[in-house]
Amino acid sequence: MEGMNLAKLEAVVKKMLSNLQELKRENAALQVQLEAKGDKLAELESKIKSMTSSQEEVSSRVTSLLSSIEEWERKADLDSPVEQVDLRQEDQDEEEVVESRGGGLFSLGE
């Protein structure tokens, strides 16, 4: 009877050792995957940081350009005051001149 219990215990211990070895292999494989994922994460974080920096630089440059354009427009308005012209009035004046001459470009010279 003791021999049977000892054989049973021996089988259980062998099975536990086998399971332990399998778990160690699985753990090693998972460690490799974890390291690869960590490297990929670091790479992606670096790209995000670079892109954010680029985006901020572009935004700053666009803002600077827009400010320069606005400043140029302000100076242009101050340097040479442009007379505001009512285009509708000019069109009416031209029509009156054409009518007083007796027609337009395609008139038959009545």
LOKOLGU-862386 format. One record per residue: residue in one letter; x, y, z of N, C-alpha, C in turn. Coordinates in Angstrom, 3 decimals. Layout:
N
+------+----------+----------+----------+----------+----------+----------+----------+----------+----------+
| resn |      n.x |      n.y |      n.z |     ca.x |     ca.y |     ca.z |      c.x |      c.y |      c.z |
+------+----------+----------+----------+----------+----------+----------+----------+----------+----------+
|    A |        X |        Y |        Z |        X |        Y |        Z |        X |        Y |        Z |
...
+------+----------+----------+----------+----------+----------+----------+----------+----------+----------+
//
This chain:
110
+------+----------+----------+----------+----------+----------+----------+----------+----------+----------+
| resn |      n.x |      n.y |      n.z |     ca.x |     ca.y |     ca.z |      c.x |      c.y |      c.z |
+------+----------+----------+----------+----------+----------+----------+----------+----------+----------+
|    M |    0.816 |   -1.171 |    0.000 |    0.000 |    0.000 |    0.000 |    0.875 |    1.256 |    0.000 |
|    E |    1.918 |    1.202 |    0.781 |    2.814 |    2.327 |    0.819 |    3.485 |    2.520 |   -0.519 |
|    G |    3.761 |    1.480 |   -1.243 |    4.381 |    1.538 |   -2.557 |    3.472 |    2.234 |   -3.555 |
|    M |    2.169 |    1.984 |   -3.402 |    1.201 |    2.609 |   -4.311 |    1.123 |    4.112 |   -4.050 |
|    N |    1.104 |    4.458 |   -2.777 |    1.040 |    5.891 |   -2.433 |    2.299 |    6.611 |   -2.884 |
|    L |    3.429 |    5.932 |   -2.740 |    4.692 |    6.521 |   -3.154 |    4.731 |    6.685 |   -4.674 |
|    A |    4.240 |    5.702 |   -5.412 |    4.195 |    5.779 |   -6.877 |    3.248 |    6.897 |   -7.318 |
|    K |    2.125 |    7.007 |   -6.621 |    1.168 |    8.070 |   -6.925 |    1.804 |    9.443 |   -6.669 |
|    L |    2.490 |    9.552 |   -5.536 |    3.147 |   10.802 |   -5.191 |    4.231 |   11.137 |   -6.214 |
|    E |    4.972 |   10.123 |   -6.636 |    6.011 |   10.313 |   -7.638 |    5.415 |   10.813 |   -8.961 |
|    A |    4.288 |   10.263 |   -9.378 |    3.616 |   10.671 |  -10.619 |    3.128 |   12.116 |  -10.516 |
|    V |    2.584 |   12.461 |   -9.361 |    2.091 |   13.827 |   -9.158 |    3.248 |   14.814 |   -9.201 |
|    V |    4.378 |   14.478 |   -8.552 |    5.537 |   15.361 |   -8.542 |    6.085 |   15.525 |   -9.962 |
|    K |    6.168 |   14.427 |  -10.718 |    6.660 |   14.507 |  -12.108 |    5.745 |   15.405 |  -12.949 |
|    K |    4.453 |   15.232 |  -12.744 |    3.502 |   16.056 |  -13.489 |    3.660 |   17.526 |  -13.108 |
|    M |    3.843 |   17.808 |  -11.829 |    4.021 |   19.188 |  -11.374 |    5.309 |   19.781 |  -11.948 |
|    L |    6.382 |   18.996 |  -11.982 |    7.641 |   19.474 |  -12.560 |    7.492 |   19.738 |  -14.055 |
|    S |    6.760 |   18.856 |  -14.728 |    6.513 |   19.041 |  -16.154 |    5.711 |   20.330 |  -16.388 |
|    N |    4.683 |   20.529 |  -15.563 |    3.871 |   21.749 |  -15.665 |    4.714 |   22.991 |  -15.375 |
|    L |    5.613 |   22.869 |  -14.378 |    6.484 |   23.988 |  -14.031 |    7.386 |   24.344 |  -15.211 |
|    Q |    7.955 |   23.349 |  -15.873 |    8.820 |   23.595 |  -17.031 |    8.024 |   24.256 |  -18.164 |
|    E |    6.814 |   23.761 |  -18.390 |    5.957 |   24.355 |  -19.432 |    5.633 |   25.809 |  -19.091 |
|    L |    5.312 |   26.089 |  -17.841 |    5.015 |   27.459 |  -17.419 |    6.235 |   28.362 |  -17.564 |
|    K |    7.431 |   27.831 |  -17.288 |    8.657 |   28.623 |  -17.457 |    8.883 |   28.970 |  -18.923 |
|    R |    8.644 |   28.002 |  -19.827 |    8.789 |   28.280 |  -21.269 |    7.766 |   29.328 |  -21.716 |
|    E |    6.540 |   29.161 |  -21.243 |    5.484 |   30.110 |  -21.597 |    5.818 |   31.505 |  -21.056 |
|    N |    6.341 |   31.549 |  -19.830 |    6.728 |   32.825 |  -19.226 |    7.831 |   33.496 |  -20.044 |
|    A |    8.818 |   32.722 |  -20.474 |    9.922 |   33.274 |  -21.272 |    9.392 |   33.836 |  -22.595 |
|    A |    8.482 |   33.102 |  -23.224 |    7.902 |   33.572 |  -24.489 |    7.111 |   34.864 |  -24.267 |
|    L |    6.359 |   34.922 |  -23.173 |    5.586 |   36.126 |  -22.866 |    6.502 |   37.309 |  -22.545 |
|    Q |    7.636 |   37.047 |  -21.903 |    8.593 |   38.106 |  -21.613 |    9.155 |   38.702 |  -22.911 |
|    V |    9.433 |   37.812 |  -23.885 |    9.931 |   38.282 |  -25.185 |    8.871 |   39.147 |  -25.863 |
|    Q |    7.618 |   38.675 |  -25.838 |    6.527 |   39.462 |  -26.440 |    6.356 |   40.802 |  -25.728 |
|    L |    6.447 |   40.779 |  -24.408 |    6.294 |   42.006 |  -23.634 |    7.401 |   43.002 |  -23.970 |
|    E |    8.602 |   42.520 |  -24.108 |    9.726 |   43.397 |  -24.461 |    9.524 |   43.998 |  -25.858 |
|    A |    9.062 |   43.154 |  -26.801 |    8.808 |   43.653 |  -28.158 |    7.706 |   44.710 |  -28.151 |
|    K |    6.666 |   44.467 |  -27.366 |    5.569 |   45.447 |  -27.274 |    6.063 |   46.739 |  -26.622 |
|    G |    6.924 |   46.605 |  -25.624 |    7.490 |   47.791 |  -24.976 |    8.322 |   48.610 |  -25.942 |
|    D |    9.120 |   47.923 |  -26.774 |    9.921 |   48.628 |  -27.785 |    9.019 |   49.342 |  -28.783 |
|    K |    7.962 |   48.658 |  -29.217 |    7.027 |   49.249 |  -30.178 |    6.330 |   50.460 |  -29.556 |
|    L |    5.952 |   50.340 |  -28.285 |    5.310 |   51.444 |  -27.582 |    6.241 |   52.653 |  -27.495 |
|    A |    7.496 |   52.409 |  -27.167 |    8.465 |   53.508 |  -27.085 |    8.638 |   54.175 |  -28.446 |
|    E |    8.663 |   53.369 |  -29.499 |    8.797 |   53.914 |  -30.857 |    7.596 |   54.783 |  -31.211 |
|    L |    6.392 |   54.292 |  -30.902 |    5.180 |   55.046 |  -31.217 |    5.094 |   56.326 |  -30.384 |
|    E |    5.487 |   56.262 |  -29.123 |    5.483 |   57.465 |  -28.288 |    6.457 |   58.505 |  -28.836 |
|    S |    7.596 |   58.040 |  -29.340 |    8.576 |   58.945 |  -29.936 |    8.000 |   59.606 |  -31.189 |
|    K |    7.304 |   58.813 |  -32.014 |    6.688 |   59.374 |  -33.222 |    5.622 |   60.404 |  -32.854 |
|    I |    4.824 |   60.099 |  -31.850 |    3.779 |   61.035 |  -31.420 |    4.409 |   62.341 |  -30.949 |
|    K |    5.476 |   62.223 |  -30.166 |    6.158 |   63.418 |  -29.671 |    6.711 |   64.241 |  -30.831 |
|    S |    7.303 |   63.563 |  -31.808 |    7.862 |   64.246 |  -32.973 |    6.767 |   64.930 |  -33.783 |
|    M |    5.657 |   64.211 |  -33.996 |    4.558 |   64.787 |  -34.775 |    3.916 |   65.958 |  -34.042 |
|    T |    3.791 |   65.846 |  -32.729 |    3.228 |   66.943 |  -31.942 |    4.124 |   68.169 |  -32.044 |
|    S |    5.423 |   67.938 |  -31.957 |    6.381 |   69.039 |  -32.082 |    6.275 |   69.683 |  -33.464 |
|    S |    6.186 |   68.860 |  -34.495 |    6.054 |   69.383 |  -35.862 |    4.763 |   70.175 |  -36.014 |
|    Q |    3.682 |   69.642 |  -35.460 |    2.391 |   70.313 |  -35.555 |    2.451 |   71.673 |  -34.862 |
|    E |    3.088 |   71.718 |  -33.701 |    3.206 |   72.985 |  -32.983 |    4.047 |   73.982 |  -33.776 |
|    E |    5.107 |   73.500 |  -34.419 |    5.960 |   74.372 |  -35.218 |    5.179 |   74.927 |  -36.409 |
|    V |    4.438 |   74.062 |  -37.092 |    3.646 |   74.501 |  -38.247 |    2.597 |   75.508 |  -37.795 |
|    S |    1.931 |   75.219 |  -36.693 |    0.915 |   76.130 |  -36.182 |    1.515 |   77.489 |  -35.857 |
|    S |    2.674 |   77.476 |  -35.237 |    3.351 |   78.725 |  -34.899 |    3.730 |   79.504 |  -36.163 |
|    R |    4.238 |   78.813 |  -37.164 |    4.636 |   79.479 |  -38.401 |    3.434 |   80.053 |  -39.140 |
|    V |    2.321 |   79.304 |  -39.175 |    1.107 |   79.795 |  -39.835 |    0.587 |   81.025 |  -39.100 |
|    T |    0.586 |   80.978 |  -37.780 |    0.134 |   82.131 |  -36.998 |    1.011 |   83.338 |  -37.286 |
|    S |    2.312 |   83.120 |  -37.367 |    3.240 |   84.209 |  -37.676 |    2.970 |   84.782 |  -39.068 |
|    L |    2.746 |   83.898 |  -40.035 |    2.453 |   84.373 |  -41.398 |    1.158 |   85.174 |  -41.442 |
|    L |    0.138 |   84.684 |  -40.741 |   -1.135 |   85.404 |  -40.718 |   -0.967 |   86.772 |  -40.062 |
|    S |   -0.185 |   86.823 |  -39.006 |    0.081 |   88.114 |  -38.358 |    0.809 |   89.054 |  -39.306 |
|    S |    1.768 |   88.534 |  -40.053 |    2.500 |   89.352 |  -41.020 |    1.559 |   89.893 |  -42.093 |
|    I |    0.660 |   89.059 |  -42.572 |   -0.307 |   89.492 |  -43.589 |   -1.209 |   90.581 |  -43.020 |
|    E |   -1.698 |   90.375 |  -41.800 |   -2.561 |   91.375 |  -41.176 |   -1.823 |   92.690 |  -40.987 |
|    E |   -0.575 |   92.615 |  -40.567 |    0.240 |   93.824 |  -40.389 |    0.449 |   94.517 |  -41.734 |
|    W |    0.735 |   93.759 |  -42.753 |    0.919 |   94.317 |  -44.096 |   -0.369 |   95.012 |  -44.552 |
|    E |   -1.522 |   94.378 |  -44.305 |   -2.802 |   94.978 |  -44.696 |   -3.038 |   96.282 |  -43.939 |
|    R |   -2.720 |   96.292 |  -42.639 |   -2.897 |   97.525 |  -41.855 |   -2.010 |   98.642 |  -42.399 |
|    K |   -0.761 |   98.330 |  -42.697 |    0.156 |   99.337 |  -43.237 |   -0.314 |   99.817 |  -44.605 |
|    A |   -0.796 |   98.898 |  -45.428 |   -1.271 |   99.268 |  -46.759 |   -2.482 |  100.183 |  -46.648 |
|    D |   -3.360 |   99.921 |  -45.700 |   -4.537 |  100.765 |  -45.505 |   -4.138 |  102.157 |  -45.023 |
|    L |   -3.125 |  102.232 |  -44.175 |   -2.685 |  103.525 |  -43.649 |   -1.890 |  104.318 |  -44.671 |
|    D |   -1.042 |  103.647 |  -45.448 |   -0.163 |  104.317 |  -46.408 |   -0.911 |  104.895 |  -47.597 |
|    S |   -1.836 |  104.158 |  -48.131 |   -2.530 |  104.647 |  -49.317 |   -4.030 |  104.432 |  -49.147 |
|    P |   -4.694 |  105.447 |  -48.703 |   -6.144 |  105.305 |  -48.542 |   -6.796 |  105.116 |  -49.912 |
|    V |   -7.480 |  104.032 |  -50.035 |   -8.135 |  103.691 |  -51.296 |   -9.565 |  104.194 |  -51.240 |
|    E |   -9.967 |  104.885 |  -52.313 |  -11.315 |  105.420 |  -52.376 |  -12.295 |  104.273 |  -52.573 |
|    Q |  -13.278 |  104.240 |  -51.718 |  -14.305 |  103.216 |  -51.836 |  -15.205 |  103.576 |  -53.013 |
|    V |  -15.400 |  102.650 |  -53.906 |  -16.190 |  102.910 |  -55.105 |  -17.426 |  102.030 |  -55.064 |
|    D |  -18.547 |  102.638 |  -55.345 |  -19.791 |  101.877 |  -55.414 |  -19.928 |  101.371 |  -56.835 |
|    L |  -19.666 |  100.087 |  -57.043 |  -19.678 |   99.511 |  -58.383 |  -21.064 |   99.580 |  -59.013 |
|    R |  -22.077 |   99.511 |  -58.220 |  -23.432 |   99.586 |  -58.783 |  -23.653 |  100.963 |  -59.437 |
|    Q |  -23.166 |  102.004 |  -58.805 |  -23.316 |  103.347 |  -59.365 |  -22.519 |  103.461 |  -60.656 |
|    E |  -21.293 |  102.881 |  -60.708 |  -20.490 |  102.924 |  -61.931 |  -21.208 |  102.218 |  -63.069 |
|    D |  -21.843 |  101.070 |  -62.802 |  -22.569 |  100.330 |  -63.828 |  -23.728 |  101.169 |  -64.370 |
|    Q |  -24.436 |  101.851 |  -63.484 |  -25.555 |  102.686 |  -63.923 |  -25.048 |  103.846 |  -64.770 |
|    D |  -23.927 |  104.437 |  -64.368 |  -23.361 |  105.559 |  -65.130 |  -22.963 |  105.097 |  -66.533 |
|    E |  -22.361 |  103.919 |  -66.652 |  -21.954 |  103.402 |  -67.956 |  -23.166 |  103.139 |  -68.841 |
|    E |  -24.245 |  102.622 |  -68.262 |  -25.457 |  102.372 |  -69.035 |  -26.025 |  103.688 |  -69.581 |
|    E |  -25.981 |  104.731 |  -68.770 |  -26.489 |  106.022 |  -69.219 |  -25.651 |  106.575 |  -70.365 |
|    V |  -24.348 |  106.402 |  -70.325 |  -23.463 |  106.879 |  -71.397 |  -23.773 |  106.107 |  -72.665 |
|    V |  -23.933 |  104.784 |  -72.560 |  -24.223 |  103.974 |  -73.741 |  -25.556 |  104.380 |  -74.333 |
|    E |  -26.556 |  104.602 |  -73.501 |  -27.871 |  105.006 |  -73.995 |  -27.793 |  106.376 |  -74.677 |
|    S |  -26.996 |  107.280 |  -74.163 |  -26.910 |  108.617 |  -74.753 |  -26.185 |  108.583 |  -76.093 |
|    R |  -25.368 |  107.556 |  -76.326 |  -24.655 |  107.440 |  -77.593 |  -25.483 |  106.676 |  -78.634 |
|    G |  -26.573 |  106.156 |  -78.211 |  -27.428 |  105.500 |  -79.184 |  -27.220 |  103.998 |  -79.271 |
|    G |  -26.889 |  103.380 |  -78.217 |  -26.814 |  101.915 |  -78.242 |  -25.506 |  101.408 |  -77.689 |
|    G |  -25.415 |  100.118 |  -77.711 |  -24.244 |   99.478 |  -77.166 |  -23.372 |   98.921 |  -78.252 |
|    L |  -22.577 |   97.983 |  -77.957 |  -21.621 |   97.385 |  -78.859 |  -22.310 |   96.724 |  -80.039 |
|    F |  -23.449 |   96.123 |  -79.829 |  -24.132 |   95.376 |  -80.887 |  -25.324 |   96.141 |  -81.471 |
|    S |  -25.370 |   97.422 |  -81.266 |  -26.491 |   98.176 |  -81.831 |  -26.267 |   98.357 |  -83.323 |
|    L |  -27.355 |   98.516 |  -84.043 |  -27.315 |   98.578 |  -85.500 |  -27.251 |  100.020 |  -86.015 |
|    G |  -27.036 |  100.927 |  -85.164 |  -26.888 |  102.328 |  -85.572 |  -28.193 |  102.903 |  -86.082 |
|    E |  -29.216 |  102.740 |  -85.352 |  -30.543 |  103.189 |  -85.735 |  -30.628 |  104.643 |  -85.958 |
+------+----------+----------+----------+----------+----------+----------+----------+----------+----------+
//
